[in-house]
Amino acid sequence: MRRMFICLMVLAIGFSPARAIDFPNDFPTIEALISLHKMIKGEEDAARDKIAVSFGEQSLVTKGANKFNDARTTLDSKLSNGYSYVLLAASLSYTASSMYKLIQEYSEFAQLSVQYSTKKPMVAWYFTEANLACSREIKNIKALYLTMTASGLNVMKASMDEKLNLVNSIKTSIDTMRGIIDSAYCWASIVAVGGFHYDYIWDILNSEVTDEIATGLINQWNKV
């Protein structure tokens, strides 16, 4: 029984359908694979070339963008410096004009004080008080300038911000002195020309000049 089963298995394998199939020749298959490989290799080379071209174009675009950004940065910097110089020129022009007006106003006030100081002593007091207040502003300007030069900073070689800050500080001090002169001149004119009378003793007692005189006397007393 076992021998019969083995014989049947041998016959079945020998006459199976797979045995009747004709296998293809290896050479056409290899040629096809080689041809396919060449085609793929060609496409790969072409793709690589396109990538290289694309990368080159991208590099050109990147370089162009960088150059554009550099040019824009330079232009922005020059425009910023240009605007800064315009602001500096405007500040200097305004400061020079204010300085001229301050000198003119102070000259008029001094003439009024000289004219009425003997007849109206209060006019001389207002003049003295205004001079004291203006001298403080002048000291502030000198102190600011000395501070800048003491730190080794050349004003002409200072940065634009430092120049603007210096000019604006001077401009503010000049405007303050003009306000002081204007107020003192107004009150002196009222006393000298307007004939307005009131108790001037309070102006004297509340004046900073009185404090300065008192401080000077106290210091002299302490030295004795």
C-alpha positions as YAML, in Angstrom:
chain: A
units: angstrom
residues:
- id: 1
  name: MET
  ca: [0.00, 0.00, 0.00]
- id: 2
  name: ARG
  ca: [2.80, 2.34, 0.95]
- id: 3
  name: ARG
  ca: [4.71, 1.50, -2.25]
- id: 4
  name: MET
  ca: [1.66, 2.24, -4.35]
- id: 5
  name: PHE
  ca: [1.19, 5.68, -2.69]
- id: 6
  name: ILE
  ca: [4.81, 6.61, -3.30]
- id: 7
  name: CYS
  ca: [4.53, 5.60, -6.97]
- id: 8
  name: LEU
  ca: [1.42, 7.71, -7.40]
- id: 9
  name: MET
  ca: [3.18, 10.74, -5.88]
- id: 10
  name: VAL
  ca: [6.13, 10.34, -8.22]
- id: 11
  name: LEU
  ca: [3.84, 10.10, -11.24]
- id: 12
  name: ALA
  ca: [1.84, 13.16, -10.08]
- id: 13
  name: ILE
  ca: [4.96, 15.28, -9.71]
- id: 14
  name: GLY
  ca: [6.37, 14.07, -12.99]
- id: 15
  name: PHE
  ca: [3.28, 14.98, -15.00]
- id: 16
  name: SER
  ca: [2.31, 18.23, -13.11]
- id: 17
  name: PRO
  ca: [1.36, 21.41, -15.20]
- id: 18
  name: ALA
  ca: [4.38, 23.34, -13.93]
- id: 19
  name: ARG
  ca: [6.61, 20.94, -15.78]
- id: 20
  name: ALA
  ca: [4.94, 21.80, -19.06]
- id: 21
  name: ILE
  ca: [5.77, 25.60, -18.77]
- id: 22
  name: ASP
  ca: [8.65, 26.86, -20.94]
- id: 23
  name: PHE
  ca: [10.90, 29.14, -18.81]
- id: 24
  name: PRO
  ca: [12.18, 32.27, -20.64]
- id: 25
  name: ASN
  ca: [15.73, 32.59, -21.80]
- id: 26
  name: ASP
  ca: [17.95, 34.44, -19.28]
- id: 27
  name: PHE
  ca: [19.66, 36.72, -21.83]
- id: 28
  name: PRO
  ca: [16.58, 38.72, -22.89]
- id: 29
  name: THR
  ca: [15.68, 39.12, -19.26]
- id: 30
  name: ILE
  ca: [19.14, 40.40, -18.38]
- id: 31
  name: GLU
  ca: [19.13, 42.72, -21.39]
- id: 32
  name: ALA
  ca: [15.76, 44.08, -20.35]
- id: 33
  name: LEU
  ca: [17.00, 44.66, -16.84]
- id: 34
  name: ILE
  ca: [20.13, 46.39, -18.15]
- id: 35
  name: SER
  ca: [18.04, 48.55, -20.48]
- id: 36
  name: LEU
  ca: [15.70, 49.41, -17.65]
- id: 37
  name: HIS
  ca: [18.66, 50.24, -15.44]
- id: 38
  name: LYS
  ca: [20.15, 52.51, -18.12]
- id: 39
  name: MET
  ca: [16.82, 54.25, -18.57]
- id: 40
  name: ILE
  ca: [16.46, 54.76, -14.83]
- id: 41
  name: LYS
  ca: [20.07, 55.91, -14.61]
- id: 42
  name: GLY
  ca: [19.50, 58.41, -17.40]
- id: 43
  name: GLU
  ca: [16.41, 59.78, -15.69]
- id: 44
  name: GLU
  ca: [18.33, 59.93, -12.46]
- id: 45
  name: ASP
  ca: [21.17, 61.86, -14.12]
- id: 46
  name: ALA
  ca: [18.67, 64.22, -15.74]
- id: 47
  name: ALA
  ca: [16.94, 64.73, -12.40]
- id: 48
  name: ARG
  ca: [20.31, 65.39, -10.77]
- id: 49
  name: ASP
  ca: [21.14, 67.94, -13.47]
- id: 50
  name: LYS
  ca: [17.81, 69.66, -12.91]
- id: 51
  name: ILE
  ca: [18.46, 69.71, -9.19]
- id: 52
  name: ALA
  ca: [21.89, 71.23, -9.80]
- id: 53
  name: VAL
  ca: [20.39, 73.88, -12.10]
- id: 54
  name: SER
  ca: [17.65, 74.56, -9.59]
- id: 55
  name: PHE
  ca: [20.19, 74.86, -6.79]
- id: 56
  name: GLY
  ca: [22.26, 77.25, -8.91]
- id: 57
  name: GLU
  ca: [19.20, 79.37, -9.63]
- id: 58
  name: GLN
  ca: [18.32, 79.30, -5.97]
- id: 59
  name: SER
  ca: [21.84, 80.41, -5.09]
- id: 60
  name: LEU
  ca: [21.57, 83.28, -7.55]
- id: 61
  name: VAL
  ca: [18.21, 84.27, -6.11]
- id: 62
  name: THR
  ca: [19.59, 84.03, -2.59]
- id: 63
  name: LYS
  ca: [22.64, 86.10, -3.50]
- id: 64
  name: GLY
  ca: [20.41, 88.62, -5.24]
- id: 65
  name: ALA
  ca: [18.13, 88.77, -2.22]
- id: 66
  name: ASN
  ca: [21.11, 89.23, 0.09]
- id: 67
  name: LYS
  ca: [22.49, 92.00, -2.10]
- id: 68
  name: PHE
  ca: [19.06, 93.62, -2.19]
- id: 69
  name: ASN
  ca: [18.79, 93.41, 1.60]
- id: 70
  name: ASP
  ca: [22.29, 94.84, 1.97]
- id: 71
  name: ALA
  ca: [21.44, 97.67, -0.40]
- id: 72
  name: ARG
  ca: [18.17, 98.32, 1.41]
- id: 73
  name: THR
  ca: [19.94, 98.29, 4.77]
- id: 74
  name: THR
  ca: [22.55, 100.72, 3.47]
- id: 75
  name: LEU
  ca: [19.86, 102.93, 1.99]
- id: 76
  name: ASP
  ca: [17.84, 102.86, 5.20]
- id: 77
  name: SER
  ca: [20.97, 103.73, 7.15]
- id: 78
  name: LYS
  ca: [21.77, 106.63, 4.84]
- id: 79
  name: LEU
  ca: [18.18, 107.85, 4.95]
- id: 80
  name: SER
  ca: [18.20, 107.58, 8.73]
- id: 81
  name: ASN
  ca: [21.44, 109.55, 8.89]
- id: 82
  name: GLY
  ca: [19.97, 112.05, 6.45]
- id: 83
  name: TYR
  ca: [16.88, 112.53, 8.60]
- id: 84
  name: SER
  ca: [19.11, 112.84, 11.67]
- id: 85
  name: TYR
  ca: [21.16, 115.55, 9.99]
- id: 86
  name: VAL
  ca: [17.96, 117.35, 9.03]
- id: 87
  name: LEU
  ca: [16.83, 117.22, 12.66]
- id: 88
  name: LEU
  ca: [20.26, 118.37, 13.84]
- id: 89
  name: ALA
  ca: [20.29, 121.26, 11.36]
- id: 90
  name: ALA
  ca: [16.77, 122.27, 12.40]
- id: 91
  name: SER
  ca: [17.71, 122.12, 16.09]
- id: 92
  name: LEU
  ca: [20.87, 124.15, 15.49]
- id: 93
  name: SER
  ca: [18.92, 126.72, 13.48]
- id: 94
  name: TYR
  ca: [16.27, 127.02, 16.18]
- id: 95
  name: THR
  ca: [18.92, 127.23, 18.90]
- id: 96
  name: ALA
  ca: [20.85, 129.95, 17.05]
- id: 97
  name: SER
  ca: [17.64, 131.93, 16.50]
- id: 98
  name: SER
  ca: [16.65, 131.56, 20.16]
- id: 99
  name: MET
  ca: [20.14, 132.59, 21.25]
- id: 100
  name: TYR
  ca: [19.94, 135.73, 19.12]
- id: 101
  name: LYS
  ca: [16.53, 136.60, 20.60]
- id: 102
  name: LEU
  ca: [17.82, 135.93, 24.12]
- id: 103
  name: ILE
  ca: [20.71, 138.37, 23.61]
- id: 104
  name: GLN
  ca: [18.34, 140.97, 22.19]
- id: 105
  name: GLU
  ca: [15.82, 140.56, 25.02]
- id: 106
  name: TYR
  ca: [18.54, 140.63, 27.66]
- id: 107
  name: SER
  ca: [19.99, 143.81, 26.14]
- id: 108
  name: GLU
  ca: [16.59, 145.53, 26.29]
- id: 109
  name: PHE
  ca: [16.10, 144.38, 29.87]
- id: 110
  name: ALA
  ca: [19.57, 145.63, 30.85]
- id: 111
  name: GLN
  ca: [18.86, 149.05, 29.33]
- id: 112
  name: LEU
  ca: [15.60, 149.28, 31.26]
- id: 113
  name: SER
  ca: [17.34, 148.28, 34.47]
- id: 114
  name: VAL
  ca: [20.10, 150.86, 34.03]
- id: 115
  name: GLN
  ca: [17.56, 153.56, 33.26]
- id: 116
  name: TYR
  ca: [15.27, 152.94, 36.27]
- id: 117
  name: SER
  ca: [17.51, 151.29, 38.86]
- id: 118
  name: THR
  ca: [18.06, 154.52, 40.81]
- id: 119
  name: LYS
  ca: [14.46, 155.70, 40.58]
- id: 120
  name: LYS
  ca: [12.85, 152.28, 41.03]
- id: 121
  name: PRO
  ca: [15.17, 150.02, 43.03]
- id: 122
  name: MET
  ca: [12.78, 147.11, 42.55]
- id: 123
  name: VAL
  ca: [13.69, 147.09, 38.85]
- id: 124
  name: ALA
  ca: [17.32, 146.45, 39.80]
- id: 125
  name: TRP
  ca: [16.12, 143.67, 42.08]
- id: 126
  name: TYR
  ca: [14.25, 141.93, 39.26]
- id: 127
  name: PHE
  ca: [17.31, 142.34, 37.06]
- id: 128
  name: THR
  ca: [19.57, 140.81, 39.70]
- id: 129
  name: GLU
  ca: [17.15, 137.93, 40.27]
- id: 130
  name: ALA
  ca: [16.94, 137.21, 36.53]
- id: 131
  name: ASN
  ca: [20.73, 137.26, 36.23]
- id: 132
  name: LEU
  ca: [21.05, 134.77, 39.05]
- id: 133
  name: ALA
  ca: [18.54, 132.38, 37.47]
- id: 134
  name: CYS
  ca: [20.19, 132.68, 34.05]
- id: 135
  name: SER
  ca: [23.64, 132.09, 35.52]
- id: 136
  name: ARG
  ca: [22.39, 128.76, 36.84]
- id: 137
  name: GLU
  ca: [21.26, 127.71, 33.38]
- id: 138
  name: ILE
  ca: [24.61, 128.75, 31.95]
- id: 139
  name: LYS
  ca: [26.36, 126.68, 34.61]
- id: 140
  name: ASN
  ca: [24.22, 123.69, 33.64]
- id: 141
  name: ILE
  ca: [25.27, 124.05, 30.00]
- id: 142
  name: LYS
  ca: [28.94, 124.33, 30.96]
- id: 143
  name: ALA
  ca: [28.65, 121.34, 33.28]
- id: 144
  name: LEU
  ca: [27.05, 119.27, 30.51]
- id: 145
  name: TYR
  ca: [29.77, 120.19, 28.04]
- id: 146
  name: LEU
  ca: [32.56, 119.57, 30.55]
- id: 147
  name: THR
  ca: [31.07, 116.20, 31.42]
- id: 148
  name: MET
  ca: [31.13, 115.17, 27.77]
- id: 149
  name: THR
  ca: [34.70, 116.36, 27.21]
- id: 150
  name: ALA
  ca: [35.93, 114.88, 30.50]
- id: 151
  name: SER
  ca: [34.69, 111.47, 29.41]
- id: 152
  name: GLY
  ca: [36.97, 111.68, 26.37]
- id: 153
  name: LEU
  ca: [34.14, 112.41, 23.95]
- id: 154
  name: ASN
  ca: [34.93, 114.79, 21.12]
- id: 155
  name: VAL
  ca: [31.79, 116.79, 20.43]
- id: 156
  name: MET
  ca: [32.55, 117.01, 16.71]
- id: 157
  name: LYS
  ca: [33.11, 113.24, 16.54]
- id: 158
  name: ALA
  ca: [30.20, 112.34, 18.81]
- id: 159
  name: SER
  ca: [27.39, 110.15, 17.59]
- id: 160
  name: MET
  ca: [24.27, 111.69, 16.12]
- id: 161
  name: ASP
  ca: [22.22, 110.92, 19.24]
- id: 162
  name: GLU
  ca: [24.83, 112.56, 21.47]
- id: 163
  name: LYS
  ca: [24.91, 115.66, 19.28]
- id: 164
  name: LEU
  ca: [21.12, 115.90, 19.27]
- id: 165
  name: ASN
  ca: [20.98, 115.47, 23.04]
- id: 166
  name: LEU
  ca: [23.57, 118.21, 23.54]
- id: 167
  name: VAL
  ca: [21.85, 120.63, 21.17]
- id: 168
  name: ASN
  ca: [18.43, 119.91, 22.68]
- id: 169
  name: SER
  ca: [19.78, 120.49, 26.19]
- id: 170
  name: ILE
  ca: [21.26, 123.82, 25.14]
- id: 171
  name: LYS
  ca: [18.03, 124.73, 23.38]
- id: 172
  name: THR
  ca: [16.01, 123.92, 26.51]
- id: 173
  name: SER
  ca: [18.30, 126.05, 28.67]
- id: 174
  name: ILE
  ca: [18.07, 128.97, 26.25]
- id: 175
  name: ASP
  ca: [14.27, 128.73, 26.22]
- id: 176
  name: THR
  ca: [14.30, 128.66, 30.03]
- id: 177
  name: MET
  ca: [16.48, 131.79, 30.16]
- id: 178
  name: ARG
  ca: [14.20, 133.56, 27.70]
- id: 179
  name: GLY
  ca: [11.26, 132.73, 29.94]
- id: 180
  name: ILE
  ca: [13.13, 134.10, 32.96]
- id: 181
  name: ILE
  ca: [14.05, 137.33, 31.16]
- id: 182
  name: ASP
  ca: [10.54, 137.74, 29.79]
- id: 183
  name: SER
  ca: [8.92, 137.37, 33.21]
- id: 184
  name: ALA
  ca: [11.40, 139.67, 34.94]
- id: 185
  name: TYR
  ca: [11.18, 142.25, 32.15]
- id: 186
  name: CYS
  ca: [7.39, 142.21, 32.38]
- id: 187
  name: TRP
  ca: [7.37, 142.90, 36.12]
- id: 188
  name: ALA
  ca: [10.14, 145.48, 35.82]
- id: 189
  name: SER
  ca: [8.20, 147.29, 33.08]
- id: 190
  name: ILE
  ca: [5.09, 147.34, 35.27]
- id: 191
  name: VAL
  ca: [7.06, 148.87, 38.11]
- id: 192
  name: ALA
  ca: [9.02, 151.31, 35.92]
- id: 193
  name: VAL
  ca: [6.41, 152.45, 33.42]
- id: 194
  name: GLY
  ca: [3.00, 151.23, 34.55]
- id: 195
  name: GLY
  ca: [3.07, 152.83, 37.96]
- id: 196
  name: PHE
  ca: [1.64, 149.69, 39.50]
- id: 197
  name: HIS
  ca: [2.17, 149.70, 43.27]
- id: 198
  name: TYR
  ca: [1.96, 146.84, 45.70]
- id: 199
  name: ASP
  ca: [3.93, 145.43, 48.59]
- id: 200
  name: TYR
  ca: [7.22, 144.44, 46.92]
- id: 201
  name: ILE
  ca: [8.63, 143.15, 50.18]
- id: 202
  name: TRP
  ca: [7.09, 139.74, 49.49]
- id: 203
  name: ASP
  ca: [8.88, 139.51, 46.17]
- id: 204
  name: ILE
  ca: [12.11, 140.23, 47.98]
- id: 205
  name: LEU
  ca: [11.49, 137.78, 50.80]
- id: 206
  name: ASN
  ca: [10.36, 135.01, 48.46]
- id: 207
  name: SER
  ca: [13.11, 135.62, 45.94]
- id: 208
  name: GLU
  ca: [15.93, 133.20, 45.37]
- id: 209
  name: VAL
  ca: [18.31, 136.14, 45.45]
- id: 210
  name: THR
  ca: [17.49, 136.62, 49.11]
- id: 211
  name: ASP
  ca: [18.35, 133.00, 49.76]
- id: 212
  name: GLU
  ca: [21.63, 133.38, 47.91]
- id: 213
  name: ILE
  ca: [22.53, 136.52, 49.85]
- id: 214
  name: ALA
  ca: [21.62, 134.85, 53.13]
- id: 215
  name: THR
  ca: [23.64, 131.78, 52.24]
- id: 216
  name: GLY
  ca: [26.63, 133.92, 51.32]
- id: 217
  name: LEU
  ca: [26.43, 135.86, 54.58]
- id: 218
  name: ILE
  ca: [26.14, 132.65, 56.61]
- id: 219
  name: ASN
  ca: [29.16, 131.17, 54.87]
- id: 220
  name: GLN
  ca: [31.18, 134.32, 55.51]
- id: 221
  name: TRP
  ca: [30.10, 134.30, 59.16]
- id: 222
  name: ASN
  ca: [31.16, 130.68, 59.56]
- id: 223
  name: LYS
  ca: [34.60, 131.49, 58.21]
- id: 224
  name: VAL
  ca: [35.22, 134.08, 60.90]
...
